[in-house]
Amino acid sequence: MTQNNDDQAATPLLDALIAQQKHERISAHVPGHKQGHGLLSTLARYAGPLAQLDATEVPGLDDLHHADGVIAKAQQLAAKAFGTEETYFLVAGSTGGNLAAILAVVDPSDVVIVGRNAHQSVWNALVLAQAQRVSVTPVVWHALQGHAKIAGGLSVTAIQEALVCTKQARALILTSPSYDGFVSDLPAIVQLAHQAGLIVIVDEAHGVHLPFHPQLPMSAIAAGADLVIQSAHKMGAGFTQTAFLHVQGSRVDRLRLQETLRIVQSSSPSYLLMASLDAMRSQLACHGEELLNLTLTELEAQKLRLHEACQGLLVDVLDTAIQDPMKWILHAERLHLTGFELERVLREQFGIYSEYTSEYHVLLSWSYGNATRDFKKTVDALIHVVSQVPSLGRAMSWELRHASMPVSDVLHVLTLHERKAGAFMSLSLAVGHRVVDPVTIYPPGIPLLLPGETFQKEHIEILTPVLDNGIRVDGIVYDEEYQVRCLASL
């Protein structure tokens, strides 16, 4: 929703930082690098001018945790730009936003319905909240030829089933868009949840751009979610570690939310990070639709080139109502390659660094910050790779399937005694045992196994190629062989 209002061109926090830097003669306060003068020369060569804006809570610069000046003005402008009631700046990423949002609305023993594709920060927040958890499994796209699968969004039917099975639920937590760019039917899901009296939290870390172009899927804000968390650095031009937390409606205790934000965020928040949020909001509000339109137009043109060269290399199974066109999923099996092999070719031969890779796929994440040449050179590289393949595999068609068990029972939360009693086992011996620690492939940071879930043979099949290709897996240790900590008794 590009804003035409002149006030959206303002950047009150950034302007205040620039003015303060020009006025201050002597720094007798933190930070210790003193406007960049104390930096190591190698770092200063790159960060010196920027370090001049790395300030602290001196008069005129407001305080994030008690905002009533320029930070408050910047947050109010952000709320107006995104179309919500209140917006809070986050300097601990969407992780901090997820923690604060969940701790603000969930009490010990509350039952929470949560998408099984939630980021690890959501599950960690639920552990801290001591909540009971019922998970809902996303729909899955299956390749009709081969073994590839891609998780989609959460179905309305599965949410309905969860609401029927879970009468006393306090909140519903969704991830939309997913890491791969799939969006759930948020208007229908939010309406169902609200009718059942639930608070809706949406981890929209990959959707900060959605409100600013009509061809993109609907944002959770417009769908009526109560709390929406958006990373500013994933799909926008904020600095890494920045995010927004949006709140609307009367279901959330705003004072409790402010309290949890103070708990999970630093008492010395980075003004550089906050200034980048102020600047990005202005950029999107004033020029977002124009910038995104240029990007989407060029992406569509290059997508057609790629389709002509190799139909099916780019997974394109849905329309833009539920699939973000800024995410490209490359199906490596089409080229008789694994995703790991295709990723290495793109990186080592062409300098193209992807978002993440799996056994069958490579994910490319685009934004309006990409230059036109980025899309063209990437497609040029892919066409070259295609030309080196003696005979292409068949173009894949995809079938949408619902999980046979879309809704779990209440997940058993391990006691402290059970966690201490856990023992490390080789992956083969762990089959049939409940894991003690979350097992998480990173990226994307979505737990493959949660504490209390049972390790199965299919998990070995998933983990083996990932580990063999040097991908980070939290919860797996290597001591002559790969091991996972489990409860000793079946």
N, C-alpha and C positions, 0 to 999 in steps of 0.2 A: 504494500500500500504506500506508494510514493507520496510524500506529503508536499503540498504546495505552499504551506505556511512558511512565512519568512523566518519564524522562530526556530525552525528545524535546522537552519543553516548555522545557528549559534553553537558554539562549543564552550560552554561556561567554565568547565573544569580545565580544559586545555588552555584556554585564554588566561585563566587565573595563574596557572603554573608558569606560563611565559612571562606574565607581568611580574610575578614574584621573583623569578630568576633575574630579571633586568634590574629590579630594585635592590636586591640583597647584595651587600658589599662583602660582609664577613659572615661565614657560617660557623656559629658556635653551638651547633646542634647536630644530631645525626641526620643523614648517614655519614659514615666516616670517610667516604671517598671525596667529600667536599666538592660537589658539582663536577666530579670527574677528574679533578686534579690529582687524586691519589691512586688512580687506576694504573695497573700494569700497562706499559706503553703499547704492547701488542693489542690488548683489549681496547685501550683508549683510542687507537687508530680507527676502530669501528664504532665504538660506543661513546666516545668522548662527548659529542654534542648532545646525544640523547641523555647522557648521565646528568646534564644540567637540569633536567626536568625530574630527576629522581629525588623527590622532595619528601617531607614529612609533615605532620600536622602543625604547621606554623600558622599564625594569624592570617586569615584570608583564604586558607585552603580547605577549611571544613574538616569534618571527621566522619569517615564512612559509617562508624557505628553509632553516631549521634548526628546524622546529617541534617543541617538546617541552613546551609549556605550553597556554595557552588556545586557540591556533590549532590545535594538535594535537587537543585535545579536540573542537573544533568540527568538524574534518575527520572524526574518528572517528564522531561523531554523524551526519554526513552519509552516511558509508558505510553505517551501520546503517539509516538511513532509506530509502536508495535500494536496499538489498539487494545491495551489492557488497563487495569485500574492502578496498579502499582508495579514498579520494576526496581529490583535491587541489583547493584553491581556486585559481581562475584570475582574474587581474586584467587580462588582455590579451584577454578574450573567447574565444569558441570558436576564433578565429584562432590565438591563442597555444596553445590546447590541441591543435589540429591540427598545428601546427608541432612542438610538443614530442613528441607521440605518434609522428609519422612519423620524426622524427630519432632517436628512441629505438630504433627497430626496423629501420630501413632503412639499409643501407650503400651506398657508391658501386657502381654497376653492378648492384645487386640489381634483379630484375624484380618489379614491383608491378602487380596487377590493380586497377583503379580505375573506379568508376562515372563515366560521362561527364558526369553532372549534378553532379559535385563542385564545391564552392565554390572560388573562386580561391586561398584559403589552402592548400588541399590541393595544388593544382598548384604553388604557390610552394614548399611544403615539399619536394615531390619534386624540384624544380630544385635546391634547397639540398642535398638528399641525393644528388644526381647519380644518380638512379634511372632505370632503364628502365621505360617505362610502357606497359601494355596496357589500353585502355579498353573498357568494356562499356556499350552504349547502352540506356537504359531503354525499356520498352514505351511506346507512345503511344496515347492516346485520340483518335480522329478523329471529328469531327462528320460525320454522314452527309449533312447538308445544310450547305453553306457550306464554308469553308476552315479552320476553327479546329482546332487540335491542342493537346492538353495532355499533357505528359510524366508518366508514372506511375512505378512503382518498377522495380527490376531483377528480371528473371525468373530463376527457378531454372535454367531451360534455358540461358539465356545464360551464367550463372555456370559451369554444367557444361561448356559449350563452351570457355570461357576457361581452365578448369583443364586440360582436355584439350590445348589448344593451347599452354599455358604451363607446361611441366613443372617449371621451376626457380623458380617464383614464391615470393617471400618473404612477401608480405602481400596481403591483400584489403582495400580501403578502400571503404566504402559511405556513402551519404548517405541517412538514413532517420530520420524522415519527410523527404520532399522539401520544397522551399520551399512547394509548393502543398498539402502535407499528405498525400502518398501514401507508404505504408509498404511496404517489400519483405517477402517471406516470410523473415524473419530466422532463425527456428529452422532451417529447411531449409538456408538458405545458409550459416549459421555451421557447421552440422554438416558440410556438404560441404567447406568450407574447412579445418576442423580435421582431417578425415580425410586431406586432402592435405598437411597439415603447415604450413598458412599461419596467420599471426597475423591476426586480424580487428580492424580499426579501424572504428568507426562514428561518423560525424559526425552526432550526434543533436541538433544545435543547436536544432531546433524541437520537441524532445520531452521537455523537463524535467518536464512534467506527466504523462507517460504512466504512470509507476509508481504513480500515486496514485488511479486510478479504474478499476474493472473493465470499464467500457464503452469504454475507450480502447484503441487498438492496443497490442500488447505492446512494451515497451521493449527496446532492444538489450541491456540489462543482463540481463534475464530470459532473453533468447535465448542468452546465453552468450558474447557478444562479449568480446574480451580488453581492449580499450580503447574507452571510450565518452566522447564529448565532448558536453556539454550547455550551451547558453547558459542563463543564469538570467534574463536580461532579455527574452527573446523571448516565451516562453509562461508565464513565471513573474513573480514580483514582485521580482526582484533589480534592482539598479541597472544601468544600461547599462554594458557592458564587463565584466560578471561572468559567470563560467561555472564548471562543474565538469568535472574529468577523473576518470573512474572506471577502475580497473584491477582485474582478477581473473584467477585462474589462474596457471600457472607458465611461460607462454610469454614473458612480458615481463620483461626485466632491470630490476628496480625502481630500482637504483642509477643505471643509465644514464638512466632516465626522470627521476629527480630532478635529474640533471645537466642534461638538456636543458631542464627547466623553469626552472632557474636561468639558462640562457642566453637564453631567449626572453622571460622576464618581468623586470620592473623590479626593481632591487635596493632600491627604496623603494616597495613596494606600498602601495596606498591602504587604510587601515584602514576607511574608510567603505565601500569596495566589499566588503571581506571581511566587515564587520559585516552588510551586506545579505544576503550569502550565508548567514551564520549564522541570521539572522532568517527568511529565506525557507525554509530547511530546516525550522526549527521549525514554521513556519506550515503547510507542506505535510504534514509528518509527523503533526501533531496534528489538522489541520482540512482537509487537502487533499481527501479524498473528499467531505466535506460541501460545500465551496466549489465543487468541480467539478460535483457533482451539481446544485446550484442553477443553475449556468451551462448545463450540458447540457440540463436540463429546459426552461429558458426558450428556448434556441436552437432546440430541436425545435419548440416551440410557434410561434415566430416564423417558422421555416422553413415550417411548414404554411400560415401566413397568406400567405407569399410565393408558395408553390406555387399556392394558390387564386387569387391575383391574376394570376399569369403563370407558367404551367407551363413549366419549362425555362430561366427566367432564372437560377436557381441551379443550377449544374452539380452533379448528385447521382448519380454513375454507379456508385458502389461502396458496399459496406456498411462499417460502422465497424471491421471487422477490418483493413482496409487503407486507409482514408481517415479522417483526423482530422476529427471534426465541428467542431472549433474553427476550421477554415479554410473560408471561404465563397468559392467561385469564381463570380463573376457573368459570365454570357455576354452581352456587350453587343450582339452581332449580333441577338439576339432582339428588341431594341428598335430595330433599324435604326441603331445607333450603333456607333462604334468604342469600344474600351476607353478610349482617351484622352478621348473626348467624355463618356462616362459618368462617368469619374473627376472631370472638371472640374465637371460638373453637381452631383455629390454634395458636392464640396469647396466650390464657390463659392456654391451656393444653400442648402446645408443644413449646412455646416461639418463634413462627414464626411470624414475623412482616411483614405485606404485604405493598405494595406501596399505594393502596387505595381500597376502597370497594364501591359498589353501591347496589341497591336493589337486583340485580340478580347475580352480579359478584364480584370476588376478583381478583385484578391484582397483580401478582408477577413480580418484576423487577430484573433480574439477570445481573451480569457483570463478567468480567474476575477476579474480586477481590473475588468472591465467591469460597470457597473450594468445592471439590468434595463431601465431606460429607454433605454440605448444600443441594445439590440437592437430594441426597439419603435420608436424614432424612426427607426432606419435602415430598417426595413421600411416604416414610414409614408412615408418619403421615396421609397423605391423604388416603392411603390404609386402615389404621386403622379406619378412619372416615367412609369410605365406608362400612367396615365390620359391623359397628354399625347400619347401616340403614336397617330396616326390608325388605323393597322392594324398589328398585331403580326406579326412574322415567325413562321414555323412553329416549334413547339417542337422542339428539337434532340434527336435520339437519337445515341448514341455507340457507337463500335465500337473494340474493343481490337485493336491491330495490333502485331506484333513487328517490330523493325527488320530490313530485308533483310540488313544486315551488322552483327549485334549486337556482334561482337568485332573490335577493330582489330588490325592488326599492331603490333609494337613501335614506338612513336612515335619518330621520329627527333629526337634532342635537338640543337639547333643549337649549333655551336661558337662560341667568342668571335669568331673571324674572320668567320664567317657573319653574326653579329649586327652587327658593325661595318660589314659590306658592304651592309647593308640600305639601301634607298632608299624615300622616300615616293612613293606613286603615288595617283592618283585611284581611286575605287572601281571605275570601269569598266575602267581599265587594269590593275587589280590582279587581275582574274579570271584564274585559271590559275597565279598565283604563290603561293609559300609565304610566309605572314606571319612576321614577325620577332618582333612583340610580341603578347601575348594581347589579343584583342578581347573586351571584357566589358561587357555591359549591366548597369548598376547602378541599383537592385536588379534581379535577385536576386544578382548577383555570381558567376554561373556563366559561365565563358568560352564565348562562341560559337565562337571559334577559338583554338586553342593554337599557340604557336610551332612552326613546321614544318608546320602544316596548310595545305591549299590553299584560297585564297579563291575562291569560286564565285558564280555569278549569284544563286543563292538567298540568299546572304548579303546582297547588295544589297537584295533584296526584304524581308528581315527588318529591316535596319538603317535603310532610308530613312524609314519612318513613325516609328520610334523617334527618330531624329535630328531629324526635322521637328517633333516634339512636345516637343523640349527635354529629352529623357531623357538622362542621363549615359551615355556609352559610353567606357570607358577603351580606349586603343589606337587611337582615331580622332582625328585633328587636323583643324582647320579653317583653311585658308589660301586664301580665295576659293572653295575647294571642299573637300569632305571627302576626306581622304587616309588611307591606311594604309601602314605600313612593310613592305616585302616584299623578298625576295631577287630581284635583278634578273633572274637566269637562271631559265628555266622548269625 
